[in-house]
């Protein structure tokens, strides 16, 4: 189940809430890494459930937003942040077109369970 880098998500189940900024962030990150939604098993659920699923080892990775990152850090201390929207290509694209960045976009992160 180990996910140490983004490419390791291929074929793995990833939890997030479909239709949210986290889902958009995941889609952009997949494209940036030459992958599509078909390359992962997307598990859409309410964010509290996604945190619980990664805690209980039902999924190896979760895409979430603040404050759910705190819950992941508390419940899964070995969790590894793979991506953060604050330093992602999404941020550069928004900056390039001069759009105002929203806090929800910049506070989206992808965590793996770690070891």
Secondary structure, DSSP 4 states (H G I P E B T S, - for coil): ----SGGGGTTSEEEE-TTSHHHHHHHHHHHHTT--GGGSEEEE--HHHHHHHHHTTS-SEEEEETTHHHHHHHH-TT-EEEEEGGGSHHHHHHHHTTPPPPHHHHTEEEEE---
